[in-house]
Amino acid sequence: MAPAKLAIGVEIMNTRARIALLPDGRRLHLQDGPIDLIIEAFGSKREVQSAYTAAASRFVTILDELCSELPLLRQAAGPEGSRLSGVVARKMLDAVLPYAADNFITPMAAVAGAVAEEILIAMTAAADLARAYVNDGGDIALHMDSSEEFQIGMVERPDRPSLFGTAKLCGSDPVRGIATSGWRGRSFSLGIADAVTVLAESASAADAAATIIANAVDLPGHPAITRVPACEIAPDSDLGTRPVTQHVGNLSHEEIALALDFGVSTARNLLGRRLICAAALHLQGETRVVGSSRLKLVSSRSLAHA
């Protein structure tokens, strides 16, 4: 079988991966198994081509690296994690370790952010770029010079994208990673948040924190919430028999407020520990924002600042 060919003219010896420029001619699409990335770089044509070539070259090795250590990556983060050897696997472990003492969490909670981060590192090592992003299913790694900025939309429901607000990020801000978690997303959640968007210093850190905060937005035992053991839906899930949210019925204003209060408490704790820079928590039309003033969070609706 012939090797997959990158649209900008580089041959990659991985026939499984899909590598192509999108129709707009600006963004690069990389897909291999469950990993699906949208990438955009800003700079001269030569630098962008170098960045995309580096991204594709690194991308085709990542899935096999992760699969080779999958049993460890699906275990609760702890001392066994020291046996992980892959660069991305180590990023995943480092991102979740701050939570391991008080929560069940595996390195898989940071996989999307860590992959995005690793691809961005390859790009910026190969090219001089003013700005760039790697979007792994809504978990985004960012690069920008001090004079640059990004405007990022916060998605109300990952399964039906619409925005409940935006975050304006400047190059002078510490934020280089964004992640969103919630029960409607592509990964399982123990909580009931429609979406929790976290801004952090790296994409892997944002990914892990979004998981923790989204899990905390909850009303344990509420009759309107349907939960199913994760292994009944995905037998190989790292969550095993832990009940994951499958449906959330209509909640009263007071119930929504209480669930968000739990999440806000967790987000404030992480902000105090400098594990995140800001977070926006969204549940059934209500939103709370933690740490927003520093990062110029702006919303298309009225937000409650916690």
Backbone torsions as a table, in degrees:
resi	resn	phi	psi	omega
1	MET	NA	138.2	-178.5
2	ALA	-69.9	148.6	178.8
3	PRO	-67.2	148.2	175.0
4	ALA	-62.8	142.5	-176.9
5	LYS	-118.4	127.1	176.3
6	LEU	-68.1	140.7	-176.0
7	ALA	-61.4	-25.1	178.8
8	ILE	-88.5	8.1	166.5
9	GLY	105.6	16.7	-179.2
10	VAL	-112.0	131.7	179.1
11	GLU	-86.7	132.9	-179.6
12	ILE	-120.7	123.7	-176.3
13	MET	-82.8	66.4	172.3
14	ASN	-148.6	100.1	-174.7
15	THR	-73.5	-11.7	-179.6
16	ARG	-80.7	-34.7	-175.0
17	ALA	-75.8	146.3	173.3
18	ARG	-106.5	125.4	-175.0
19	ILE	-135.2	115.7	-177.6
20	ALA	-161.8	149.4	168.9
21	LEU	-72.7	143.2	174.8
22	LEU	-72.7	165.1	-177.0
23	PRO	-56.1	-24.8	179.4
24	ASP	-72.1	-9.6	177.5
25	GLY	73.6	3.1	-176.7
26	ARG	-110.7	-36.0	-173.2
27	ARG	-103.3	146.7	-179.9
28	LEU	-105.5	134.7	178.3
29	HIS	-110.6	123.9	177.1
30	LEU	-122.8	127.0	-179.3
31	GLN	-139.8	130.1	177.5
32	ASP	-148.0	109.8	-176.2
33	GLY	57.1	-127.4	-177.7
34	PRO	-80.7	-6.8	-177.8
35	ILE	-90.0	122.9	-175.1
36	ASP	-137.9	109.3	-173.0
37	LEU	-115.5	143.2	167.2
38	ILE	-117.2	128.4	-173.5
39	ILE	-127.2	140.6	171.9
40	GLU	-142.0	133.7	178.4
41	ALA	-121.7	148.4	-178.2
42	PHE	-124.0	122.7	-178.9
43	GLY	168.5	-164.9	177.7
44	SER	-67.0	158.9	-178.6
45	LYS	-57.4	-40.5	-179.3
46	ARG	-64.9	-43.8	-179.6
47	GLU	-67.5	-40.0	178.5
48	VAL	-63.1	-42.3	178.1
49	GLN	-61.8	-42.4	178.1
50	SER	-62.4	-41.0	179.5
51	ALA	-64.0	-43.8	-178.8
52	TYR	-68.1	-36.6	176.7
53	THR	-63.2	-44.2	178.7
54	ALA	-64.6	-39.8	179.2
55	ALA	-61.7	-46.7	-179.0
56	ALA	-65.2	-41.4	-178.7
57	SER	-62.9	-41.3	179.3
58	ARG	-74.6	-36.1	-174.8
59	PHE	-60.3	-42.1	-172.8
60	VAL	-69.5	-8.3	178.6
61	THR	-98.8	-16.1	-167.2
62	ILE	-70.4	-45.9	-174.9
63	LEU	-61.5	-43.6	179.1
64	ASP	-63.7	-37.9	177.1
65	GLU	-60.4	-46.3	-178.7
66	LEU	-66.6	-42.9	-178.8
67	CYS	-62.8	-31.4	-179.0
68	SER	-66.9	-19.7	-179.6
69	GLU	-121.3	18.8	-173.6
70	LEU	-58.0	-42.0	179.5
71	PRO	-56.9	-41.6	177.5
72	LEU	-69.3	-38.8	-178.4
73	LEU	-66.2	-23.0	179.7
74	ARG	-91.4	0.5	177.8
75	GLN	-91.5	153.7	176.4
76	ALA	-55.2	136.7	-179.4
77	ALA	-61.0	133.0	-178.3
78	GLY	179.9	-159.3	-175.8
79	PRO	-57.2	-32.1	-179.0
80	GLU	-62.8	-23.3	-178.8
81	GLY	-62.0	-20.0	179.3
82	SER	-63.5	-16.3	178.9
83	ARG	-81.7	-9.8	178.0
84	LEU	-67.6	137.0	-175.5
85	SER	-118.4	-24.7	-177.7
86	GLY	-68.0	148.1	-179.0
87	VAL	-61.5	-46.9	-179.2
88	VAL	-68.9	-40.8	178.3
89	ALA	-59.7	-40.4	178.6
90	ARG	-66.9	-38.1	175.6
91	LYS	-60.4	-43.0	179.9
92	MET	-61.0	-46.4	-179.4
93	LEU	-63.9	-45.7	-179.7
94	ASP	-59.3	-35.3	-177.7
95	ALA	-69.8	-33.1	-175.6
96	VAL	-95.6	-18.3	-176.6
97	LEU	-56.4	-35.6	178.9
98	PRO	-60.3	-15.8	-176.8
99	TYR	-106.4	-8.3	-168.2
100	ALA	-66.3	-29.8	-176.7
101	ALA	-69.8	-29.4	-173.8
102	ASP	-114.4	-5.4	-175.6
103	ASN	-141.3	151.3	167.1
104	PHE	-78.4	119.1	178.5
105	ILE	-153.1	139.0	178.0
106	THR	-111.9	162.5	176.5
107	PRO	-56.7	-22.0	179.9
108	MET	-62.3	-19.7	178.2
109	ALA	-65.4	-14.5	-178.2
110	ALA	-120.4	15.3	-172.8
111	VAL	-64.5	-45.4	-176.7
112	ALA	-64.4	-45.2	179.5
113	GLY	-64.4	-40.2	-178.8
114	ALA	-67.1	-38.7	177.2
115	VAL	-63.9	-47.2	179.1
116	ALA	-58.8	-42.1	-179.6
117	GLU	-62.1	-44.4	-177.7
118	GLU	-65.7	-40.6	178.9
119	ILE	-65.8	-40.0	178.6
120	LEU	-64.2	-38.9	177.3
121	ILE	-60.2	-43.1	178.1
122	ALA	-61.4	-40.8	-179.2
123	MET	-65.1	-48.0	-175.2
124	THR	-73.7	-22.5	174.8
125	ALA	-73.5	-26.5	-175.4
126	ALA	-96.6	-16.3	-171.6
127	ALA	-146.9	154.4	176.0
128	ASP	-94.0	103.9	-174.2
129	LEU	-118.6	141.2	174.4
130	ALA	-74.6	-41.5	180.0
131	ARG	-148.2	155.8	172.8
132	ALA	-165.5	154.4	172.5
133	TYR	-143.4	151.7	172.5
134	VAL	-126.1	117.1	-175.7
135	ASN	-107.5	112.5	178.9
136	ASP	-108.2	83.1	178.1
137	GLY	62.8	31.4	178.9
138	GLY	102.7	-11.3	172.8
139	ASP	-97.4	120.5	-163.2
140	ILE	-124.9	130.9	171.0
141	ALA	-101.1	135.5	-174.3
142	LEU	-120.1	144.8	168.2
143	HIS	-130.0	133.9	174.6
144	MET	-158.5	141.3	173.5
145	ASP	-67.2	165.5	-175.8
146	SER	-60.8	-25.6	-178.6
147	SER	-91.8	-2.1	-176.0
148	GLU	-96.2	168.9	175.3
149	GLU	-152.4	159.9	174.0
150	PHE	-127.1	144.8	168.8
151	GLN	-111.8	119.3	-172.3
152	ILE	-113.1	132.1	176.4
153	GLY	-85.0	140.7	175.3
154	MET	-99.8	121.4	-172.1
155	VAL	-83.8	129.7	-178.3
156	GLU	-70.6	-44.0	179.0
157	ARG	-139.3	116.8	-178.1
158	PRO	-58.8	-28.4	-178.9
159	ASP	-82.9	-12.4	-179.6
160	ARG	-147.1	77.5	-167.9
161	PRO	-55.9	123.9	169.7
162	SER	-154.2	152.9	-171.9
163	LEU	-97.4	137.0	171.3
164	PHE	-107.2	0.7	178.1
165	GLY	172.9	178.5	177.9
166	THR	-136.5	158.1	174.6
167	ALA	-124.2	124.8	176.3
168	LYS	-96.0	116.4	-176.2
169	LEU	-111.4	127.9	179.2
170	CYS	-104.3	154.4	-178.6
171	GLY	-59.8	-25.6	179.4
172	SER	-79.3	-12.5	176.4
173	ASP	-75.2	155.5	179.3
174	PRO	-78.3	-10.6	-172.8
175	VAL	-69.5	126.2	173.9
176	ARG	-133.9	8.6	178.8
177	GLY	-147.6	142.3	179.1
178	ILE	-134.7	137.5	176.8
179	ALA	-146.1	150.5	178.8
180	THR	-128.4	135.9	177.8
181	SER	-135.3	154.9	178.5
182	GLY	173.4	166.9	-174.6
183	TRP	-70.7	-18.3	179.4
184	ARG	-89.1	-3.4	-175.7
185	GLY	-78.6	-172.5	-176.1
186	ARG	-79.0	-16.0	176.4
187	SER	-107.2	157.6	178.9
188	PHE	-70.8	152.4	175.7
189	SER	-134.5	144.8	175.6
190	LEU	-85.9	-12.9	-177.3
191	GLY	-105.4	-167.3	-175.0
192	ILE	-122.5	9.4	178.6
193	ALA	-61.9	136.2	170.9
194	ASP	-66.4	-41.0	178.4
195	ALA	-160.8	136.0	169.1
196	VAL	-123.7	116.7	178.4
197	THR	-104.7	128.1	-177.1
198	VAL	-119.4	137.5	172.4
199	LEU	-108.7	130.4	-178.1
200	ALA	-145.9	179.0	-176.3
201	GLU	-75.8	-14.6	175.6
202	SER	-146.9	160.5	-179.0
203	ALA	-68.5	-37.8	179.7
204	SER	-66.8	-39.5	177.5
205	ALA	-64.8	-41.0	178.5
206	ALA	-64.0	-40.0	-178.6
207	ASP	-62.8	-48.9	-180.0
208	ALA	-63.6	-43.6	-178.4
209	ALA	-66.2	-39.0	178.7
210	ALA	-61.1	-38.8	177.3
211	THR	-61.7	-46.9	-177.7
212	ILE	-64.0	-45.3	-177.9
213	ILE	-69.0	-42.2	179.1
214	ALA	-62.0	-38.3	176.5
215	ASN	-62.7	-32.5	-176.3
216	ALA	-76.4	-23.4	176.5
217	VAL	-75.0	101.8	-168.5
218	ASP	-161.0	160.2	171.7
219	LEU	-133.9	83.0	-175.8
220	PRO	-55.0	132.3	175.9
221	GLY	79.2	3.0	-178.4
222	HIS	-67.4	134.1	-175.7
223	PRO	-67.9	-18.2	-179.0
224	ALA	-84.6	-1.5	-176.7
225	ILE	-108.0	125.3	178.3
226	THR	-103.2	128.4	178.8
227	ARG	-127.8	148.5	-178.7
228	VAL	-136.5	141.1	175.3
229	PRO	-54.9	133.4	-175.8
230	ALA	-56.6	-37.1	-176.6
231	CYS	-68.7	-18.2	176.6
232	GLU	-75.2	-23.4	178.7
233	ILE	-95.0	-42.8	179.1
234	ALA	-134.5	99.2	-174.2
235	PRO	-55.0	-26.7	-178.8
236	ASP	-97.8	13.6	-178.5
237	SER	-60.8	141.5	176.9
238	ASP	-69.7	-13.1	179.9
239	LEU	-85.1	-9.2	175.5
240	GLY	58.0	-125.6	-177.0
241	THR	-88.5	2.3	-179.1
242	ARG	-63.8	135.8	-176.7
243	PRO	-74.0	125.6	179.4
244	VAL	-110.8	148.3	-173.9
245	THR	-73.4	131.4	178.6
246	GLN	-119.5	-18.9	179.2
247	HIS	-159.4	140.5	174.8
248	VAL	-129.6	115.1	178.5
249	GLY	-74.7	179.8	179.7
250	ASN	-64.4	132.2	179.8
251	LEU	-112.2	152.7	176.3
252	SER	-73.2	164.8	178.2
253	HIS	-58.5	-40.2	-179.7
254	GLU	-67.0	-38.8	179.0
255	GLU	-68.3	-40.4	176.7
256	ILE	-60.8	-45.1	-179.6
257	ALA	-61.1	-41.3	-178.8
258	LEU	-65.7	-45.6	179.7
259	ALA	-61.4	-42.7	178.6
260	LEU	-66.2	-34.9	177.2
261	ASP	-57.5	-42.2	178.9
262	PHE	-61.3	-43.5	179.3
263	GLY	-67.1	-39.9	179.3
264	VAL	-61.8	-41.8	178.9
265	SER	-58.3	-44.1	178.5
266	THR	-65.8	-44.0	-179.4
267	ALA	-62.4	-40.0	178.0
268	ARG	-62.8	-39.6	178.0
269	ASN	-61.5	-44.6	-179.6
270	LEU	-68.0	-35.6	176.3
271	LEU	-63.6	-43.6	178.4
272	GLY	-63.5	-30.2	178.6
273	ARG	-87.4	1.2	179.2
274	ARG	62.5	30.6	175.0
275	LEU	-87.3	-20.7	175.5
276	ILE	-134.6	164.5	174.6
277	CYS	-104.1	-30.0	178.4
278	ALA	-169.8	162.3	177.0
279	ALA	-151.2	145.8	173.3
280	ALA	-122.7	125.0	-175.7
281	LEU	-112.6	127.8	-173.5
282	HIS	-128.0	129.8	178.4
283	LEU	-147.6	117.4	175.0
284	GLN	45.4	52.4	173.5
285	GLY	87.1	-7.5	178.7
286	GLU	-106.3	141.8	-177.5
287	THR	-133.1	138.8	171.0
288	ARG	-120.2	143.7	-179.8
289	VAL	-124.3	132.7	178.5
290	VAL	-119.1	128.2	177.2
291	GLY	74.7	26.5	-171.6
292	SER	-77.5	-33.6	-170.8
293	SER	-60.6	-33.8	-178.0
294	ARG	-68.8	-29.4	-171.3
295	LEU	-111.7	11.1	174.7
296	LYS	57.5	44.0	175.7
297	LEU	-68.0	132.1	179.3
298	VAL	-126.3	141.0	-178.3
299	SER	-121.4	150.1	173.4
300	SER	-81.1	-6.5	175.4
301	ARG	-128.6	176.9	176.9
302	SER	-83.0	126.6	-177.3
303	LEU	-107.3	147.4	171.8
304	ALA	-91.2	124.8	180.0
305	HIS	-92.7	123.6	-174.9
306	ALA	-102.6	NA	NA
